[in-house]
């Protein structure tokens, strides 16, 4: 579904959601039922949040000059549990 903008000469502009490519040149105004003409406007693009923009910039910088890691960062190691099938194997 796409959002199309229409302008009524009496009531002003309003939006209509229709299937893509099915918007008529005129549409009935929901207030006065008069013929409203379709208005072509720019798409409603919202700017990204600060966090998303920062991650995008970091990704762009990493593409050109990736950081080189010389060692594994310190952290808590999670002990590995043996696989349950190992307990059923014959012992020597």
C-alpha positions, 0 to 999 in steps of 0.5 A: 500500500502506498500513501497518496496525497490529494488536495481539496479546494475547499477542505485542504489536503488529505492522504489516502492509502491505496494499492501501488499504481491504482491512485486516480487523478481525482478522489472524493474528499472525505469531508465535503465529498467534492473532487480533490486532485492528486498532489505530487510531493516528495516521499516522507523520508525520516532522518535516522536516529543518532545511534543509527547514524553513528553506527552507519558512519562507523561501518563506512570508516571500517570499510575503508580502514578496518581496525587490526586486532593483535590479540583476543580481547580480555573477557570471561571465558565460558567453560565448555560442557562435554557433549552428552553423547561422550558419556555413552562411549566405551572407556578404554 
